């Protein structure tokens, strides 16, 4: 595994096995979106024929910076950055509903 960036900002984890890339994980600091990093990631994904996955929404994103920016803006992380208290209250309510549904 190779690491770039930091846990407090943008970060990249590159996993290799037998000199082949097996996974590339990128974390974006949505407090200060780095458009250049998003564009570079799209270019790398296109060049290496990699899929861009939105883990939280369990979907594959188009290799397009605008699509990635939209996904980031609609993410739970973005909602947390904008209004942490509201995000945590909604998360708690969702967890309670899920727990009740499992019990029923």
Buried (B, 14 or more C-beta within 10 A) or exposed (E): EEEEBEEEEBBBBBEEEEEEEEEBEBBBBBEEBBEEBBEBBBEBBEEEEBEBEBEEEEEEBEBEBEBBBEBBEEBEBBBBBEEEEEBEEBEEEEEEEEEEEEEE
